[in-house]
């Protein structure tokens, strides 16, 4: 189906663009949410107006995102995770874990696609993690991954050489492949400006994501 986009749909198209999309994606997602409309002659005459409105909206969202980023910048988030005898985590801390913990401190409605983590975290420590709030607006936070029960305490150093040379005990459990269960322990506070942060409900599903859900 040929449609004209009425709103920005991250990962798919910007407002005012005319694209061919799959029928299911258009009928089940884009059209019901008024994100796009069939590219009829009447709608095509509205392109200039759609572009103008989209530019105004982007400026407003970017300004609001900058306020949220300013408040979030430099915040520390403590995540507890199970740690094995070797000093590595049972499982990993992922962008989804970090987004879930941030959402306990802010109404920004973030998801894992807003967390620019790169690779999952497999060891305790402190990590600088960028959080995308809107397009090119990001904030840097510090994620401190600590063993369970050590939130707010000094984490004892693990002698990796000693651990490596010591044979495992008979009752040692093999590391689980399940993702670690995390609990919030963030120091400081993330912004709670509902008016500004409610604009950022994460990145909406792309055309491919929606098709997978339907299948």
DRENDO-1510 file (C-alpha; in Angstrom, 1 decimal, always signed):
<recs>
REC; n; res; u; v; w
REC; 1; UNK; +0.0; +0.0; +0.0 .
REC; 2; UNK; +1.2; +3.5; -0.9 .
REC; 3; UNK; +0.9; +5.8; +2.1 .
REC; 4; UNK; +1.9; +9.3; +3.1 .
REC; 5; UNK; +3.2; +9.6; +6.7 .
REC; 6; UNK; +1.5; +12.1; +8.9 .
REC; 7; UNK; +3.9; +11.6; +11.8 .
REC; 8; UNK; +7.5; +10.6; +12.3 .
REC; 9; UNK; +7.7; +6.8; +12.7 .
REC; 10; UNK; +11.3; +6.0; +13.8 .
REC; 11; UNK; +12.9; +3.3; +11.8 .
REC; 12; UNK; +10.3; +3.6; +9.0 .
REC; 13; UNK; +9.8; +7.1; +7.7 .
REC; 14; UNK; +9.4; +10.8; +8.6 .
REC; 15; UNK; +6.2; +12.8; +8.4 .
REC; 16; UNK; +5.6; +14.0; +4.8 .
REC; 17; UNK; +7.4; +11.0; +3.2 .
REC; 18; UNK; +5.5; +8.8; +0.7 .
REC; 19; UNK; +6.3; +5.1; +1.0 .
REC; 20; UNK; +5.1; +1.7; -0.1 .
REC; 21; UNK; +4.4; -0.4; +2.9 .
REC; 22; UNK; +2.9; -3.8; +3.5 .
REC; 23; UNK; -0.9; -3.9; +3.7 .
REC; 24; UNK; -0.9; -5.5; +7.2 .
REC; 25; UNK; +1.5; -2.9; +8.6 .
REC; 26; UNK; -0.6; -0.1; +7.2 .
REC; 27; UNK; -4.0; -1.4; +8.2 .
REC; 28; UNK; -3.1; -2.8; +11.6 .
REC; 29; UNK; -0.7; -0.2; +12.8 .
REC; 30; UNK; -0.2; +3.0; +10.8 .
REC; 31; UNK; -3.8; +3.9; +9.8 .
REC; 32; UNK; -5.5; +3.1; +13.1 .
REC; 33; UNK; -3.0; +5.3; +14.9 .
REC; 34; UNK; -3.3; +8.1; +12.4 .
REC; 35; UNK; +0.5; +7.8; +11.7 .
REC; 36; UNK; -0.1; +7.6; +7.9 .
REC; 37; UNK; -2.9; +7.9; +5.4 .
REC; 38; UNK; -3.4; +6.4; +1.9 .
REC; 39; UNK; -1.6; +8.4; -0.7 .
REC; 40; UNK; -4.6; +9.7; -2.4 .
REC; 41; UNK; -4.5; +12.9; -4.6 .
REC; 42; UNK; -6.2; +14.8; -1.8 .
REC; 43; UNK; -3.7; +13.7; +0.8 .
REC; 44; UNK; -0.8; +14.5; -1.5 .
REC; 45; UNK; -1.9; +18.1; -1.7 .
REC; 46; UNK; -1.3; +18.3; +2.1 .
REC; 47; UNK; +2.4; +17.4; +1.9 .
REC; 48; UNK; +3.6; +21.0; +2.5 .
REC; 49; UNK; +1.3; +21.4; +5.5 .
REC; 50; UNK; +2.3; +18.1; +7.0 .
REC; 51; UNK; +6.0; +19.0; +6.7 .
REC; 52; UNK; +5.5; +22.3; +8.3 .
REC; 53; UNK; +3.6; +20.8; +11.2 .
REC; 54; UNK; +6.2; +18.1; +11.6 .
REC; 55; UNK; +9.1; +20.6; +11.8 .
REC; 56; UNK; +7.2; +22.5; +14.6 .
REC; 57; UNK; +6.6; +19.3; +16.5 .
REC; 58; UNK; +10.2; +18.1; +16.2 .
REC; 59; UNK; +11.5; +21.4; +17.6 .
REC; 60; UNK; +9.1; +21.2; +20.6 .
REC; 61; UNK; +10.0; +17.5; +21.3 .
REC; 62; UNK; +13.8; +18.3; +21.0 .
REC; 63; UNK; +13.5; +21.2; +23.4 .
REC; 64; UNK; +11.6; +19.1; +25.9 .
REC; 65; UNK; +14.1; +16.2; +25.5 .
REC; 66; UNK; +17.0; +18.5; +26.2 .
REC; 67; UNK; +15.4; +19.4; +29.6 .
REC; 68; UNK; +15.0; +15.8; +30.5 .
REC; 69; UNK; +18.6; +15.0; +29.3 .
REC; 70; UNK; +19.9; +17.8; +31.4 .
REC; 71; UNK; +18.3; +16.4; +34.6 .
REC; 72; UNK; +19.3; +12.8; +33.7 .
REC; 73; UNK; +22.9; +13.6; +32.8 .
REC; 74; UNK; +25.4; +12.0; +35.2 .
REC; 75; UNK; +22.9; +10.1; +37.2 .
REC; 76; UNK; +24.0; +6.9; +38.8 .
REC; 77; UNK; +21.9; +3.7; +38.6 .
REC; 78; UNK; +22.8; +0.7; +40.7 .
REC; 79; UNK; +21.8; -2.7; +39.5 .
REC; 80; UNK; +22.1; -5.8; +41.6 .
REC; 81; UNK; +22.9; -9.1; +39.9 .
REC; 82; UNK; +23.9; -12.6; +40.9 .
REC; 83; UNK; +27.6; -13.2; +40.7 .
REC; 84; UNK; +29.4; -16.6; +40.5 .
REC; 85; UNK; +32.6; -17.7; +42.2 .
REC; 86; UNK; +34.7; -16.6; +39.2 .
REC; 87; UNK; +33.4; -13.0; +39.6 .
REC; 88; UNK; +31.2; -13.0; +36.4 .
REC; 89; UNK; +27.5; -12.6; +36.4 .
REC; 90; UNK; +25.0; -15.4; +36.2 .
REC; 91; UNK; +23.5; -14.3; +32.9 .
REC; 92; UNK; +23.9; -10.6; +32.0 .
REC; 93; UNK; +22.6; -7.1; +32.5 .
REC; 94; UNK; +21.0; -5.9; +29.3 .
REC; 95; UNK; +19.6; -2.7; +27.9 .
REC; 96; UNK; +16.1; -4.0; +28.9 .
REC; 97; UNK; +17.2; -4.3; +32.5 .
REC; 98; UNK; +18.6; -0.8; +32.5 .
REC; 99; UNK; +15.5; +0.6; +30.9 .
REC; 100; UNK; +13.3; -1.2; +33.5 .
REC; 101; UNK; +15.3; +0.3; +36.3 .
REC; 102; UNK; +15.2; +3.8; +34.8 .
REC; 103; UNK; +11.5; +3.6; +34.4 .
REC; 104; UNK; +11.1; +3.1; +38.2 .
REC; 105; UNK; +12.7; +6.5; +38.6 .
REC; 106; UNK; +11.2; +8.5; +35.8 .
REC; 107; UNK; +8.0; +8.6; +33.7 .
REC; 108; UNK; +10.0; +8.8; +30.4 .
REC; 109; UNK; +8.6; +5.4; +29.2 .
REC; 110; UNK; +12.0; +4.1; +28.0 .
REC; 111; UNK; +12.6; +0.7; +26.5 .
REC; 112; UNK; +15.7; -1.2; +25.5 .
REC; 113; UNK; +16.0; +0.6; +22.2 .
REC; 114; UNK; +16.6; +3.9; +24.1 .
REC; 115; UNK; +19.6; +2.3; +25.9 .
REC; 116; UNK; +22.7; +2.5; +23.7 .
REC; 117; UNK; +24.5; -0.2; +25.6 .
REC; 118; UNK; +26.2; -2.0; +22.7 .
REC; 119; UNK; +27.0; -5.3; +24.4 .
REC; 120; UNK; +25.4; -6.9; +27.5 .
REC; 121; UNK; +27.3; -6.5; +30.8 .
REC; 122; UNK; +28.8; -9.7; +32.1 .
REC; 123; UNK; +30.9; -8.5; +35.1 .
REC; 124; UNK; +30.4; -6.2; +38.1 .
REC; 125; UNK; +31.7; -2.7; +37.7 .
REC; 126; UNK; +30.8; +0.8; +36.6 .
REC; 127; UNK; +29.7; +1.5; +33.0 .
REC; 128; UNK; +29.0; +4.7; +31.2 .
REC; 129; UNK; +25.8; +4.2; +29.2 .
REC; 130; UNK; +24.2; +6.7; +26.8 .
REC; 131; UNK; +20.4; +7.0; +26.8 .
REC; 132; UNK; +18.7; +8.3; +23.7 .
REC; 133; UNK; +15.7; +10.5; +24.6 .
REC; 134; UNK; +14.9; +11.9; +21.2 .
REC; 135; UNK; +16.7; +11.7; +17.9 .
REC; 136; UNK; +20.1; +13.3; +18.6 .
REC; 137; UNK; +19.3; +14.1; +22.2 .
REC; 138; UNK; +21.1; +11.8; +24.6 .
REC; 139; UNK; +22.2; +11.7; +28.3 .
REC; 140; UNK; +25.1; +9.8; +29.8 .
REC; 141; UNK; +24.4; +7.8; +33.0 .
REC; 142; UNK; +26.6; +5.6; +35.1 .
REC; 143; UNK; +25.4; +2.1; +35.6 .
REC; 144; UNK; +27.0; +0.4; +38.7 .
REC; 145; UNK; +26.6; -3.4; +38.6 .
REC; 146; UNK; +27.1; -4.9; +42.0 .
REC; 147; UNK; +26.5; -8.4; +43.6 .
REC; 148; UNK; +23.2; -9.0; +45.2 .
REC; 149; UNK; +23.1; -7.6; +48.7 .
REC; 150; UNK; +25.9; -5.0; +48.1 .
REC; 151; UNK; +23.8; -2.0; +46.9 .
REC; 152; UNK; +25.2; +1.0; +48.7 .
REC; 153; UNK; +28.1; -0.8; +50.1 .
REC; 154; UNK; +31.8; -1.2; +49.1 .
REC; 155; UNK; +32.1; -4.2; +46.9 .
REC; 156; UNK; +35.0; -6.5; +47.9 .
REC; 157; UNK; +37.6; -7.0; +45.3 .
REC; 158; UNK; +37.7; -10.5; +43.7 .
REC; 159; UNK; +41.2; -12.1; +43.2 .
REC; 160; UNK; +40.8; -13.4; +39.8 .
REC; 161; UNK; +44.1; -15.3; +39.8 .
REC; 162; UNK; +43.2; -17.0; +43.1 .
REC; 163; UNK; +39.8; -17.9; +41.7 .
REC; 164; UNK; +41.3; -19.2; +38.5 .
REC; 165; UNK; +43.8; -21.5; +40.3 .
REC; 166; UNK; +41.3; -22.8; +42.9 .
REC; 167; UNK; +39.4; -25.9; +41.8 .
REC; 168; UNK; +35.7; -25.8; +42.1 .
REC; 169; UNK; +34.2; -27.3; +45.2 .
REC; 170; UNK; +32.0; -30.4; +45.0 .
REC; 171; UNK; +28.9; -28.5; +45.8 .
REC; 172; UNK; +29.5; -25.6; +43.3 .
REC; 173; UNK; +26.5; -24.8; +41.1 .
REC; 174; UNK; +27.0; -24.2; +37.4 .
REC; 175; UNK; +26.3; -20.7; +36.3 .
REC; 176; UNK; +22.7; -20.3; +35.1 .
REC; 177; UNK; +22.0; -19.1; +31.6 .
REC; 178; UNK; +19.0; -17.2; +32.7 .
REC; 179; UNK; +19.2; -13.4; +32.8 .
REC; 180; UNK; +19.9; -12.0; +36.2 .
REC; 181; UNK; +17.0; -10.6; +38.1 .
REC; 182; UNK; +17.7; -6.9; +38.9 .
REC; 183; UNK; +16.6; -4.7; +41.7 .
REC; 184; UNK; +16.6; -0.9; +41.6 .
REC; 185; UNK; +19.2; +0.9; +43.7 .
REC; 186; UNK; +19.9; +4.0; +41.8 .
REC; 187; UNK; +21.5; +6.9; +43.6 .
REC; 188; UNK; +20.2; +10.3; +42.8 .
REC; 189; UNK; +17.0; +10.8; +40.9 .
REC; 190; UNK; +16.1; +10.8; +37.3 .
REC; 191; UNK; +13.7; +13.5; +36.1 .
REC; 192; UNK; +10.0; +13.2; +36.7 .
REC; 193; UNK; +8.6; +16.1; +34.6 .
REC; 194; UNK; +5.6; +14.3; +33.2 .
REC; 195; UNK; +4.8; +17.0; +30.6 .
REC; 196; UNK; +8.2; +16.8; +29.1 .
REC; 197; UNK; +9.0; +13.1; +29.5 .
REC; 198; UNK; +5.7; +11.7; +28.4 .
REC; 199; UNK; +6.7; +12.8; +24.9 .
REC; 200; UNK; +9.3; +10.0; +24.8 .
REC; 201; UNK; +7.5; +6.7; +24.9 .
REC; 202; UNK; +10.4; +4.9; +23.3 .
REC; 203; UNK; +10.8; +4.0; +19.6 .
REC; 204; UNK; +7.6; +2.7; +18.1 .
REC; 205; UNK; +7.7; -0.7; +16.4 .
REC; 206; UNK; +9.2; -0.7; +12.9 .
REC; 207; UNK; +7.4; -2.3; +10.0 .
REC; 208; UNK; +9.4; -5.5; +10.5 .
REC; 209; UNK; +8.6; -5.7; +14.2 .
REC; 210; UNK; +4.9; -5.3; +13.5 .
REC; 211; UNK; +4.9; -8.0; +10.8 .
REC; 212; UNK; +6.7; -10.4; +13.2 .
REC; 213; UNK; +4.1; -9.9; +15.9 .
REC; 214; UNK; +1.3; -10.6; +13.4 .
REC; 215; UNK; +2.9; -13.8; +12.3 .
</recs>
